[in-house]
Amino acid sequence: MIELDGVTKYFDGLPAVSDFSWTIRTGDFCVLIGPSGCGKSTVLRMINAMILADAGTIKIHGKMIAEMPPEKLRRGIGYVIQSVGLFPHWTIAENILAVPRLLKWNAANCAARLDEITALLQIDRALLARFPRQLSGGQQQRVGVARALAADPDIILMDEPFAALDPVSRANLQTELSRIHAHSGKTIIFVTHDMDEALKLATRMAVMNKGKLVETGTPAEILNAPENDFTRGFLGGDALEMRLLDVVPVGARFTRTKTEASKTIGIDASLKEALNLMLAHRCISLGVRDANGRPIGEIHIENIIKGA
Amino acid sequence: MPKVFDRVLLTLCCLAALGVISGGFLNRAPNRLASSLPLALWQAPKLEVLIAMISFAVLIALSFMRRERLRSHATLAAATVMLWASLAGAGGLATRLANTDPPQARYSLGLAFWSLIALAFFAMLDAFQRAKFTLVTRAGFCAALCAGFVLMATSGLFDNLSLAREFASHRDILLSELLRHLLLVGVAMGLALLVSMPLAAVVLRFSFPRSFVFSGLGIVQTIPSIALFGLLIAPLSALAARFAILRDLGINGTGIAPAIIALMLYSLLPLVRGFYIGFTEVPVEVKDAAFGIGFDAKSTFLKVELPLALPALLSGLRVVTIQAIGLAAVAALIGAGGLGTFVFQGIGQYALDLVLVGAIPIILLALAADLTFQILLGLARREL
C-alpha cells in the first residue's frame, strides 16, 4: 500500500503539486492521467524519492520513505521512463541485470533471473549480447520494462513509457503489461496523458489537473459519472459515450437466454468489440459465450444503446 | 577513357612520378660538406628498380579498379613491395658505389627515393581507411612492415647510406634523447591530466567561469611555441633565484622545466574541452534512469558517466599527445634535450641526414601514439 498524504512540491516558488492525497492499494494498476504539465510525473518521482516533497508524507507499506536510504528505496521500486534510458555502453543482458547487480546478487541468481525475465517479456535471447543502439524503439522499451522488473520489485513506476512508440509496438507492450500485472499482482503506477491507454490498462485511475487530484475511481466509474467539467472535457467531451463502450464488458449488458445466434462473442469482451462484430457481420445481436466457450445468452444492439 | 575509381591513389602516383623524373634517387657527394650530384633511379640495381617500377605500374592500374575492398588489399600489397624494393635499391646502389669510391664519399637519399617512399606510405594509409581493417590486423601489418625493414637493416644493406651512418654514429645518444623525449611528453601529459581535471570539474559545474576558462586556455593556444618557451624563461629563473628548493630540484629558466610547463599549457584546452564534451554529452535520460533505478552518485559516475565520457576524453588525449610529441622537438632550443636536438644540430650544420635522425623517430613516435590511442578508443567504445 502506498499512501500519499497532503503532498506538496514547489518549483521556483510555484506549486507543481499541491496537497495531493491518494492511497494506492497493493496489486492495483493505477493510472495517473492529466494534461502535460499537471504534475503527474512529479508525483511519480516523489514516490521513489527522486524528488523530495516540500510538505506532506509518503508511506510505502506503512513506512515513511523520507526515513529510508533513497538508493535502497529506488532499488526496490521498478522505474521506466518514456526515453527508455538504457545504458548505451552495456549489452542488453547487462542492462536487464543492472539492479540485481547493484543489489549484489550472485552470478547464478542473475543468470536464472535473466532466463525468467526474457521468457516473461518474450525477449529474443539473440538480442542479449547486442547493444541498445542495435534495437528498435519497441525492443528497447521492452528491455526497459525488463530492467524495471529484473529485481522483482513489488512496485513499478512508469512515466509515459509507451508514448514514443509506434502504434503496433505500443499495443503489444500494453497487452504484455496487462498480462504481467494480472498474473504477478504487482502494484503499478503508470503516468500517461493518453486516455485510450489509461482505459485499456487501469484498474484504478486518478485524474490530475494543475497539480491537484481531481478525481479517482475505476475507469468505468469515472466514465459513467465524471464529477466535474474538467474530467468530462479531458475524457473526450462528446466522445465520452464511445469511450464508455471500451470499458464496459459484454457481461454487464447481456441477457441470459438460450441462443441460436451464429456469431458469438466472449463475456469478457468490451461493448466496443461487440458493436464492431455486429457491424462487421451486419447483424443486430450476438450470442454470448462464457469463459469456457459455452453459449449462455445473447446481447442485442438495444442492450448496448439502452442498457440491459 | 577508363573510369578512375581511386582519385587519391592516382593523384599520389602522378606526384610521385613527377618526383622520380625531376630528382635524383641517391645524391653522391665526395665528402660530408661538399655539394652532391644526383644519380638517377635507373642506375640502381636492375632487379630492385624493375620490381619497384612494376609495383608503381600496378598502383596506377589499381586506381582504375572498381571493387574497393579488393583494390585496397592489392594497394597494400603493391605499396609494400614498392617500399621494400626502393629501400633495397637505394641500399644496393650505395653499397655498389662504395666499393669503388673513396671512404669519405657520402650517399644521401634523393627526391626520387622520398617520392616513392611517400607514395607507398600514403597509399597504405588511404588503403587502411578504405579496407576498414580491425585494429588487430592493422597492428599486425605494421609489425610485418617493420620486420621486413629490420631484416634489411641487420643484413647491412643500408650501411653505406649517409642517413644510416648518421643513425649509427649517434646510436648512443639517440636512445637517451628518445627516452628524454618520451619523458618530456609523458610528464607533461600526466601533469596536464592532473591540472585539467579540477578545471573541467569547475567548468562542468559552474557556468560563470566557463567562458573565462575556455578563452584563457584558447589564448595560450595562440602563442607560438618558441615564444611560449621563451616567455617561461624569465619567470622561472626569477622563481629559481628566489627559492633555493626549486634550484635543488633542478628547476631553472631553461631546460626541462619550462619545456614540460609549455607542453602542459598547450594540452590544457583540448583536454578540458574533451572532459567537458564527454560529460555534457552523456544523455540526460541515461543519467535519469540510473538515478531512478537506484545508482548512487559514485556508481553513476564510475559505471555510467565516466565510461560514456571516455571516448571524448581519449580523443582529447590523443590529440594533445601527438601534438606534444611534435612540439617537444622545439623544446631542444631551450636546452630540454629530446629528439629535437638532432633536428637543430642538423639545421645548424646544414646536414639534412642529421635532421632526419631526429625527425624520423618523432614521426614514428607520433604514429605509434596514434595507433595506441586508436586501440584504447576501440576498447572504450567496446568495438574492436
Interface residues (C-beta under 8 A of the other chain):
Chain A: R45 N48 M50 E71 K72 L73 R74 R75 G76 G78 Y79 I81 S83 V84 G85 L86 F87 P88 H89 A98 V99 L102 F131 G144 R147 A148 L157
Chain B: P283 E285 V286 K287 D288 A289 A290 F291 G292 I293 G294 F295 D296 S299 V304 P307 L308 R381 R382
